[in-house]
Amino acid sequence: MVKRRKFSAEFKARVALEALTGAQTMAELSAKHGVHPNMIAQWKRRVQEGLPDLFSRKVSSGEDAKEAEIKELHAKIGQLIVEKDFLSRAFGR
């Protein structure tokens, strides 16, 4: 029984971009990377279908996560400042 090979996302993207450039034929890319031409065609199609979404998004989810983390850190800083002021008044410094 033959096990399925798994390819990393980086490998798929690199091969799909090579297919999009058109510098080599599918058969050449297949021989170069050891992947069936139909698989390369599927990866190429997925890249072509996904490109419009890449440019249509206003804010990526990564930026949303960063903004949430920044808000959380600002809240923590405010809490620590209040605690520091309270303790400095309590000990008369």
C-alpha positions as MATLAB code, in Angstrom:
seq = 'MVKRRKFSAEFKARVALEALTGAQTMAELSAKHGVHPNMIAQWKRRVQEGLPDLFSRKVSSGEDAKEAEIKELHAKIGQLIVEKDFLSRAFGR';
ca = [
       0.000    0.000    0.000;
       1.381    3.381   -1.006;
       1.218    6.183    1.535;
       0.160    9.635    0.445;
       2.840   12.264    0.379;
       2.176   15.519    2.170;
       3.585   18.764    0.878;
       4.165   21.900    2.912;
       2.305   25.082    2.107;
       5.578   26.771    1.161;
       6.383   24.039   -1.363;
       2.894   24.217   -2.880;
       3.116   27.995   -3.169;
       6.559   27.885   -4.759;
       5.505   25.285   -7.350;
       2.231   27.109   -8.083;
       4.080   30.382   -8.632;
       6.480   28.653  -10.996;
       3.451   27.299  -12.881;
       1.881   30.766  -13.014;
       4.979   32.325  -14.556;
       4.747   29.925  -17.481;
       8.520   29.702  -17.897;
       8.290   25.912  -17.804;
       5.614   23.492  -18.936;
       3.606   21.391  -16.499;
       5.566   18.320  -17.579;
       8.868   20.059  -16.840;
       7.653   21.231  -13.436;
       6.347   17.763  -12.708;
       9.692   16.172  -13.473;
      11.593   18.862  -11.577;
       9.547   18.597   -8.355;
       8.330   14.998   -8.561;
       4.655   15.951   -8.426;
       1.910   14.890  -10.842;
       0.950   17.607  -13.359;
      -2.704   17.458  -12.267;
      -1.660   18.304   -8.699;
       0.340   21.289   -9.917;
      -2.674   22.425  -11.962;
      -4.884   22.211   -8.841;
      -2.419   24.268   -6.793;
      -2.172   26.820   -9.601;
      -5.977   27.073   -9.810;
      -6.257   27.562   -6.037;
      -3.703   30.378   -6.183;
      -5.545   32.067   -9.043;
      -8.876   31.807   -7.217;
      -7.415   33.108   -3.952;
      -5.653   36.179   -5.314;
      -8.727   38.453   -5.507;
      -9.527   37.720   -1.846;
      -6.009   38.724   -0.884;
      -6.585   42.253   -2.139;
     -10.231   42.625   -1.121;
      -9.704   42.314    2.631;
      -9.565   45.612    4.488;
      -7.808   44.438    7.637;
      -6.195   41.063    7.990;
      -6.854   38.868   11.011;
      -3.216   39.249   12.036;
      -3.671   43.007   12.410;
      -6.851   42.468   14.445;
      -4.943   40.207   16.823;
      -2.174   42.790   17.166;
      -4.665   45.548   17.947;
      -6.375   43.395   20.582;
      -3.018   42.586   22.169;
      -2.058   46.271   22.228;
      -5.337   47.180   23.955;
      -4.781   44.433   26.515;
      -1.232   45.626   27.201;
      -2.367   49.244   27.589;
      -4.971   48.113   30.118;
      -2.312   46.186   32.044;
      -0.003   49.224   32.057;
      -2.818   51.383   33.430;
      -3.535   48.843   36.164;
       0.144   48.687   37.169;
       0.392   52.480   37.320;
      -2.644   52.671   39.610;
      -1.200   49.959   41.868;
       2.195   51.689   41.974;
       0.627   55.035   42.910;
      -1.480   53.379   45.611;
       1.497   51.588   47.141;
       3.717   54.670   46.997;
       1.060   56.665   48.904;
       0.534   53.828   51.374;
       4.231   53.691   52.268;
       4.686   57.479   52.188;
       7.232   57.673   49.393;
];
